[in-house]
């Protein structure tokens, strides 16, 4: 039995599996009785999905941070992340990309263990990656191959949008740019 399952079973008390699932449903989570049963018996995924931990926390009236810790994932002590007001200016693709980035960071952190710093993959040394230079991502073998796969050797619409977004992002980070020209 896992530490998570032992904790859940200890706090189950006299509650039935059905009452736990029903309490979770009333709190807005979808979890069936077989899933609750598997968690109580220790027959669950090594890295439980966040939504299942939340449902179990609601169903058993437990602290979600404690369940995350027992599951071996970061506690999430800061609560739900509230993006800055400027996030309202993001388009759909940017929001999807940001959401995917957050999921990737959390997944990588959880795989390494709570509290560890994720490894940063640095580009291989080369002329474009020397100190004081900015690598031109469009001038790479992969970039050239991708460009050749598009019509007429031109970058795809997605590549063009990404490049424009990258350029806009770089420009917005310029401390000397007051924004008034």
ROROVO-616375 format. One record per residue (C-alpha): residue number from 1; z, y, x. Coordinates in nm, 4 decimals. Each point is the difference from the previous one (the first is absolute). Layout:
atom num:NUM | c3:Z | c2:Y | c1:X
...
END
This chain:
atom num:1 | c3:0.0000 | c2:0.0000 | c1:0.0000
atom num:2 | c3:-0.0779 | c2:0.3497 | c1:0.1271
atom num:3 | c3:0.2525 | c2:0.2805 | c1:0.0351
atom num:4 | c3:-0.1812 | c2:0.1795 | c1:-0.2826
atom num:5 | c3:0.0255 | c2:-0.3012 | c1:-0.2329
atom num:6 | c3:0.3659 | c2:-0.0552 | c1:0.0824
atom num:7 | c3:0.0727 | c2:0.3649 | c1:-0.0795
atom num:8 | c3:-0.1927 | c2:-0.0175 | c1:-0.3284
atom num:9 | c3:0.1719 | c2:-0.3236 | c1:-0.1041
atom num:10 | c3:0.3418 | c2:0.1436 | c1:0.0895
atom num:11 | c3:-0.0633 | c2:0.3065 | c1:-0.2181
atom num:12 | c3:-0.1622 | c2:-0.1899 | c1:-0.2861
atom num:13 | c3:0.3389 | c2:-0.0744 | c1:-0.1500
atom num:14 | c3:-0.0298 | c2:-0.1363 | c1:-0.3508
atom num:15 | c3:-0.3384 | c2:0.1635 | c1:-0.0649
atom num:16 | c3:-0.2774 | c2:-0.2351 | c1:-0.1038
atom num:17 | c3:-0.3412 | c2:0.0081 | c1:0.1628
atom num:18 | c3:-0.1428 | c2:0.1238 | c1:-0.3292
atom num:19 | c3:0.2507 | c2:0.2861 | c1:-0.0228
atom num:20 | c3:-0.0792 | c2:0.1062 | c1:0.3585
atom num:21 | c3:-0.3760 | c2:-0.0007 | c1:-0.0720
atom num:22 | c3:0.0529 | c2:0.1865 | c1:-0.3274
atom num:23 | c3:0.2182 | c2:0.2666 | c1:0.1648
atom num:24 | c3:-0.2702 | c2:0.0512 | c1:0.2643
atom num:25 | c3:-0.2659 | c2:0.0305 | c1:-0.2721
atom num:26 | c3:0.2072 | c2:0.2616 | c1:-0.1854
atom num:27 | c3:0.0178 | c2:0.1944 | c1:0.3278
atom num:28 | c3:-0.3798 | c2:-0.0022 | c1:0.0166
atom num:29 | c3:-0.0620 | c2:-0.2949 | c1:0.2332
atom num:30 | c3:-0.2076 | c2:-0.3060 | c1:-0.0732
atom num:31 | c3:0.1648 | c2:-0.3171 | c1:0.1272
atom num:32 | c3:-0.0001 | c2:-0.3423 | c1:-0.1625
atom num:33 | c3:0.2831 | c2:-0.2481 | c1:-0.0137
atom num:34 | c3:-0.1677 | c2:-0.2385 | c1:0.2493
atom num:35 | c3:-0.0112 | c2:0.2769 | c1:0.2619
atom num:36 | c3:0.3692 | c2:0.0789 | c1:-0.0543
atom num:37 | c3:0.0785 | c2:-0.3720 | c1:0.0284
atom num:38 | c3:-0.1949 | c2:-0.0331 | c1:0.3275
atom num:39 | c3:0.1877 | c2:0.2918 | c1:0.1555
atom num:40 | c3:0.3365 | c2:-0.1377 | c1:-0.1057
atom num:41 | c3:-0.0926 | c2:-0.3398 | c1:0.1483
atom num:42 | c3:-0.1289 | c2:0.1439 | c1:0.3300
atom num:43 | c3:-0.3587 | c2:-0.1054 | c1:-0.0700
atom num:44 | c3:-0.1626 | c2:0.3394 | c1:0.0409
atom num:45 | c3:-0.2384 | c2:0.1694 | c1:0.2405
atom num:46 | c3:0.1292 | c2:0.0761 | c1:0.3474
atom num:47 | c3:-0.0853 | c2:0.3671 | c1:-0.0624
atom num:48 | c3:0.0540 | c2:0.0633 | c1:-0.3727
atom num:49 | c3:-0.2208 | c2:0.2626 | c1:-0.1647
atom num:50 | c3:0.1749 | c2:0.3324 | c1:-0.0624
atom num:51 | c3:-0.0609 | c2:-0.0192 | c1:-0.3748
atom num:52 | c3:0.1809 | c2:-0.3348 | c1:-0.0217
atom num:53 | c3:0.2969 | c2:0.1334 | c1:0.1961
atom num:54 | c3:0.0152 | c2:0.2980 | c1:-0.2350
atom num:55 | c3:-0.0155 | c2:-0.2262 | c1:-0.3045
atom num:56 | c3:0.2791 | c2:-0.2219 | c1:0.1347
atom num:57 | c3:0.2111 | c2:0.3040 | c1:0.0835
atom num:58 | c3:-0.0438 | c2:0.1315 | c1:-0.3541
atom num:59 | c3:0.0554 | c2:-0.3408 | c1:-0.1595
atom num:60 | c3:0.3210 | c2:-0.0666 | c1:0.1924
atom num:61 | c3:0.1154 | c2:0.3640 | c1:0.0186
atom num:62 | c3:-0.0061 | c2:-0.0050 | c1:0.3812
atom num:63 | c3:-0.0839 | c2:0.2597 | c1:0.2628
atom num:64 | c3:-0.3674 | c2:-0.0243 | c1:0.1000
atom num:65 | c3:0.0775 | c2:0.1061 | c1:0.3582
atom num:66 | c3:0.2359 | c2:-0.2964 | c1:0.0383
atom num:67 | c3:-0.2653 | c2:-0.2406 | c1:-0.1272
atom num:68 | c3:-0.2599 | c2:0.1446 | c1:0.2376
atom num:69 | c3:0.2348 | c2:-0.0438 | c1:0.2935
atom num:70 | c3:0.0740 | c2:-0.3611 | c1:-0.0963
atom num:71 | c3:-0.3750 | c2:-0.0606 | c1:-0.0317
atom num:72 | c3:-0.0512 | c2:0.1328 | c1:0.3543
atom num:73 | c3:-0.1879 | c2:0.3149 | c1:-0.0950
atom num:74 | c3:0.0953 | c2:0.3650 | c1:0.0555
atom num:75 | c3:0.2732 | c2:0.1184 | c1:-0.2381
atom num:76 | c3:-0.1885 | c2:0.3084 | c1:-0.1151
atom num:77 | c3:0.3168 | c2:0.2075 | c1:0.0018
atom num:78 | c3:-0.1769 | c2:0.3278 | c1:-0.0619
atom num:79 | c3:-0.1131 | c2:-0.1015 | c1:-0.3484
atom num:80 | c3:-0.3498 | c2:0.0429 | c1:-0.1370
atom num:81 | c3:-0.2239 | c2:0.2219 | c1:0.2116
atom num:82 | c3:-0.0982 | c2:0.3277 | c1:-0.1609
atom num:83 | c3:-0.3143 | c2:0.1408 | c1:0.1606
atom num:84 | c3:-0.0224 | c2:0.3737 | c1:0.0646
atom num:85 | c3:-0.1589 | c2:0.2238 | c1:-0.2646
atom num:86 | c3:-0.3200 | c2:0.0167 | c1:0.2083
atom num:87 | c3:-0.0601 | c2:-0.3679 | c1:-0.0852
atom num:88 | c3:-0.1303 | c2:0.1199 | c1:-0.3371
atom num:89 | c3:-0.3080 | c2:0.1259 | c1:0.1848
atom num:90 | c3:-0.0979 | c2:-0.3495 | c1:0.1167
atom num:91 | c3:-0.2961 | c2:-0.1675 | c1:-0.1624
atom num:92 | c3:0.0080 | c2:-0.3591 | c1:-0.1249
atom num:93 | c3:-0.1345 | c2:-0.1512 | c1:0.3245
atom num:94 | c3:0.2539 | c2:0.1916 | c1:0.2085
atom num:95 | c3:0.2837 | c2:-0.1147 | c1:-0.2237
atom num:96 | c3:-0.1126 | c2:-0.3618 | c1:0.0244
atom num:97 | c3:-0.0218 | c2:0.0321 | c1:0.3790
atom num:98 | c3:0.3472 | c2:0.1530 | c1:0.0207
atom num:99 | c3:0.1461 | c2:-0.2688 | c1:-0.2253
atom num:100 | c3:-0.1600 | c2:-0.2696 | c1:0.2171
atom num:101 | c3:0.1384 | c2:0.1646 | c1:0.3143
atom num:102 | c3:0.3505 | c2:0.0006 | c1:-0.1463
atom num:103 | c3:-0.0297 | c2:-0.3663 | c1:-0.1006
atom num:104 | c3:-0.1258 | c2:-0.0906 | c1:0.3486
atom num:105 | c3:0.2821 | c2:0.1851 | c1:0.1754
atom num:106 | c3:0.2637 | c2:-0.1618 | c1:-0.2197
atom num:107 | c3:-0.1579 | c2:-0.3441 | c1:0.0397
atom num:108 | c3:-0.0159 | c2:0.0321 | c1:0.3801
atom num:109 | c3:0.3578 | c2:0.1278 | c1:0.0194
atom num:110 | c3:0.1232 | c2:-0.2865 | c1:-0.2157
atom num:111 | c3:-0.1821 | c2:-0.2573 | c1:0.2125
atom num:112 | c3:0.1744 | c2:0.1274 | c1:0.3112
atom num:113 | c3:0.3394 | c2:0.0222 | c1:-0.1646
atom num:114 | c3:0.1918 | c2:0.2846 | c1:-0.1488
atom num:115 | c3:0.0740 | c2:0.2827 | c1:0.2363
atom num:116 | c3:-0.2580 | c2:-0.0895 | c1:0.2626
atom num:117 | c3:-0.2701 | c2:0.2399 | c1:0.1038
atom num:118 | c3:-0.3542 | c2:-0.1195 | c1:-0.0741
atom num:119 | c3:-0.2182 | c2:-0.0527 | c1:0.3034
atom num:120 | c3:-0.2703 | c2:0.2613 | c1:0.0414
atom num:121 | c3:-0.3398 | c2:-0.1345 | c1:0.0987
atom num:122 | c3:-0.1578 | c2:0.2328 | c1:0.2524
atom num:123 | c3:-0.3752 | c2:0.0115 | c1:0.0598
atom num:124 | c3:-0.1286 | c2:-0.1657 | c1:0.3131
atom num:125 | c3:-0.0418 | c2:0.2293 | c1:0.2995
atom num:126 | c3:-0.3450 | c2:0.1477 | c1:0.0304
atom num:127 | c3:-0.1753 | c2:0.3308 | c1:0.0634
atom num:128 | c3:0.0610 | c2:0.1222 | c1:-0.3548
atom num:129 | c3:0.3683 | c2:-0.0921 | c1:0.0129
atom num:130 | c3:0.1022 | c2:0.1870 | c1:0.3126
atom num:131 | c3:0.2830 | c2:0.2536 | c1:-0.0256
atom num:132 | c3:-0.1226 | c2:0.3339 | c1:-0.1274
atom num:133 | c3:-0.3019 | c2:-0.1429 | c1:-0.1813
atom num:134 | c3:-0.0535 | c2:-0.0868 | c1:-0.3624
atom num:135 | c3:-0.1834 | c2:-0.3251 | c1:-0.0602
atom num:136 | c3:-0.3139 | c2:0.0294 | c1:-0.2118
atom num:137 | c3:0.0452 | c2:-0.2848 | c1:-0.2468
atom num:138 | c3:-0.3625 | c2:0.0343 | c1:-0.1046
atom num:139 | c3:-0.1112 | c2:-0.0715 | c1:0.3573
atom num:140 | c3:0.1336 | c2:-0.3534 | c1:0.0232
atom num:141 | c3:-0.1845 | c2:-0.3288 | c1:-0.0066
atom num:142 | c3:0.1506 | c2:-0.0819 | c1:-0.3404
atom num:143 | c3:-0.0929 | c2:0.3454 | c1:-0.1299
atom num:144 | c3:-0.3593 | c2:-0.0338 | c1:0.1201
atom num:145 | c3:-0.0290 | c2:-0.3470 | c1:-0.1548
atom num:146 | c3:0.1361 | c2:0.1252 | c1:-0.3311
atom num:147 | c3:-0.2391 | c2:0.2941 | c1:0.0050
atom num:148 | c3:-0.2961 | c2:-0.2328 | c1:0.0623
atom num:149 | c3:0.0981 | c2:-0.2082 | c1:-0.3028
atom num:150 | c3:-0.0479 | c2:0.2986 | c1:-0.2280
atom num:151 | c3:-0.3267 | c2:0.1328 | c1:-0.1320
atom num:152 | c3:-0.2065 | c2:0.1672 | c1:0.2709
atom num:153 | c3:0.2815 | c2:-0.0257 | c1:0.2559
atom num:154 | c3:0.1912 | c2:0.2782 | c1:-0.1760
atom num:155 | c3:0.3721 | c2:-0.0397 | c1:-0.0666
atom num:156 | c3:0.0802 | c2:-0.1259 | c1:-0.3487
atom num:157 | c3:0.1384 | c2:0.2372 | c1:-0.2645
atom num:158 | c3:0.3474 | c2:-0.1438 | c1:0.0658
atom num:159 | c3:-0.0352 | c2:0.0592 | c1:0.3732
atom num:160 | c3:-0.1165 | c2:0.3550 | c1:-0.0641
atom num:161 | c3:0.2997 | c2:0.0654 | c1:-0.2273
atom num:162 | c3:0.2404 | c2:-0.1509 | c1:0.2527
atom num:163 | c3:-0.1454 | c2:0.2139 | c1:0.2776
atom num:164 | c3:0.0266 | c2:0.3153 | c1:-0.2134
atom num:165 | c3:0.3601 | c2:-0.0860 | c1:-0.0892
atom num:166 | c3:0.0836 | c2:-0.0618 | c1:0.3659
atom num:167 | c3:-0.1543 | c2:0.3320 | c1:0.1005
atom num:168 | c3:0.1845 | c2:0.1835 | c1:-0.2795
atom num:169 | c3:0.3240 | c2:-0.1674 | c1:0.1050
atom num:170 | c3:-0.0499 | c2:0.0982 | c1:0.3622
atom num:171 | c3:-0.0806 | c2:0.3582 | c1:-0.0986
atom num:172 | c3:0.3099 | c2:0.0254 | c1:-0.2184
atom num:173 | c3:0.2163 | c2:-0.0988 | c1:0.2963
atom num:174 | c3:-0.1219 | c2:0.2843 | c1:0.2195
atom num:175 | c3:0.3092 | c2:0.2204 | c1:0.0628
atom num:176 | c3:-0.2198 | c2:0.2966 | c1:0.1011
atom num:177 | c3:-0.1844 | c2:-0.0045 | c1:-0.3318
atom num:178 | c3:0.1690 | c2:0.2403 | c1:-0.2366
atom num:179 | c3:-0.2281 | c2:-0.1116 | c1:-0.2792
atom num:180 | c3:-0.1503 | c2:0.3499 | c1:-0.0435
atom num:181 | c3:-0.2833 | c2:-0.0491 | c1:0.2438
END
